[in-house]
Amino acid sequence: MEFWRGVRRVGFGTKRLAGSGGGTDLRAKAVSLIRQAVELGVNHFDTAAFYPSYAQGGNSRSFESLGWANEALREALESSGREVLIATKVGPQISGLARPDELQALVESDLRALGRDTVDVVYLRQTGLESVAEHFGVLAQLREKGLIRELGLSNVRPEHLEQAQEIAPVVAVQNRYGVGFGRVNDELIRICGAQGIAFVPFFALAGASREAGGVEASDIVQQLADAHQATPAQIRLAWTLSRGDHMLAIPGTSSIEHLNENLTAEFIHLSPADIAALDAVPSS
């Protein structure tokens, strides 16, 4: 965990920057929100050039590209004067998973969009690979060249972690995980904790609804939220952090109100009975 020392346990994911309401000034609002997040002490931003956004219109939802998320981060952080950690992911493309020889161009594109010479953390976001060695090896070479500071893995199994570690150190793993969701990753979380690797879950709030966003409904989560005078999102985040000191959260939002709520979740104390009740929620 040395690399993550000093990083606030609740960070900010850019995937929900556009919200669900559409509008013409989404990017300006996003820049303003990121600046407010920095002022509130956020120093870990998670992003990706391939993130989609979803605009709500009547009873339908339409897909839009959120290709400007990295540019919004650059604009918001240019004059902040604050040291922040930026993590991004490469791999997915419209045509499918990038080939190993395409990864350098993706990293260089992120660097240009972020206005940086080095990305703090780059995750290899894999899908369908039996071995990540060839792809991860390319990122390890880019780390040696100074384009990447540290390496991570996303959407992986324990054997993928072992394959990558034979090539270069892994400082973080990013997989799906939350209350009643993605508990297949319990063992990987244990492995990461034992090895000092940060585990950074995605869909911690949305759960099985995934891309649809929002906070997944659950009777026990609501009961505990009422008992703690908190929101269901705060209870879900507090449970996530309770899984170990190596757990980091990256909830995304387009709302300053929700941003404030997410950040205060770090200070909610769940009792052993609370945690046991949340542990017992059936996993999807």
Phi, psi and omega in degrees: 000004182303319182297329184266000180298130182092352178274129179296139188290336173252112179256211184217124175261136186275358188298330183260016185303325183279351182065204181232006185261356182071202181120170186258347183241037184300317184294318179298319178294322180296316178300316179297319181294318179298318178298320178293323178299317179298317179298330179275001174102005178291129179227020177222113179244131180248131186213177175192142180289338185270004183299137172267167168228162183232124180260132181268131177216107184063236179260008183242160178233134181242147180276135173228152176282139173252042182295350182267005183301316180294320178295323178295320176299313180300313182298319182290327187266347185306319185251012185285327183072008181259146174276120178229155177262129177246126177243136177228171183231145175228154179144293183293139173221168180303324182279355183123195181292134179298146173287158178307321183285356177261350187292321181300318179297324179293318178296316179297324176296318176298318180300316179296315182295323181276347181069037183233157175271335181220137173267134183300311179221133172239122175269138165275112177268104186261159170208126174080006182270135171283324177230135178264004190303313184294314179295312183294327178299323177296316179295325177297322177295321179292329175294318178297329179281350178094004179282335182232137179276311181219162187241146176223174179231147179223142178062051187236168174251165181307323180294330176295320178298316179298317179300315182293320183293341175287346183254314183198160179297145175246124183261344183204149174234137182234106180229168177291141180185139177182184176299121178065026184209130175067026183291353172301341181270005179305316182292321178295323176297319178298316180299314180298317180298319181293332184258005179072028178260131179291141173246124188238093188286145170249160186061028180295332179262318186286333180059224185294342179286343173048248188297337182293341177076200183077187179244122183297134182284144176199132182300314183292323177297317180295319179299317180289326176298316178297318182294326182263005185051050182230178175262159175304323179298318180296320179295317179298318180291320179298320177295317179305311182293335181289348183287347177158158181294342181273000181276130175238144180248145180226055180297142178251154179196163171245011186242130177294327178297313179291327176301311179299318179298316181299318183292326181282348178299334180301336186255007176277127181260116175266133179286163175305324179292321177300313183295320179298320180295320179287325177300328186278354179296126181304139184268141175252000000 
